[in-house]
Amino acid sequence: MRIGIARAESAAWHRATDGWLRPVYQGGTKVGNVREFDTKLLMFVLSARLKRYRQRGDITLTIKDRAKQLALAHGLTEADAAELVEVAERIARGDEKA
């Protein structure tokens, strides 16, 4: 699995930064190539690797609210719910792993 993920990440990085040649045809005849780049893929690769490229604002609110709902629904006290919310916020920021 790790090897497959590493290969996929390498291929994504290559497509995003080095690009690929797309043939250009005119009147049914190949007249050249154009180098294409996948900039969206680059954004995904960067966001996976670098915190500053991650978009976390909406996720933080969703996780925070959902953690409190679940805690209270399962009979935890307000204090326990608040502690769960703090953990959820740290996870959302990337400061702690789930």
Stockholm file with secondary structure:
# STOCKHOLM 1.0

chainA/1-98         MRIGIARAESAAWHRATDGWLRPVYQGGTKVGNVREFDTKLLMFVLSARLKRYRQRGDITLTIKDRAKQLALAHGLTEADAAELVEVAERIARGDEKA
#=GR chainA/1-98 SS CHHHHHHHHHHHHHHHHTCEEEEEEETTEEEEEEEECCHHHHHHHHHHHCGGGCCCHHHHHHHHHHHHHHHHHTTCCHHHHHHHHHHHHHHHHTSSCC
#=GC SS_cons        CHHHHHHHHHHHHHHHHTCEEEEEEETTEEEEEEEECCHHHHHHHHHHHCGGGCCCHHHHHHHHHHHHHHHHHTTCCHHHHHHHHHHHHHHHHTSSCC
//
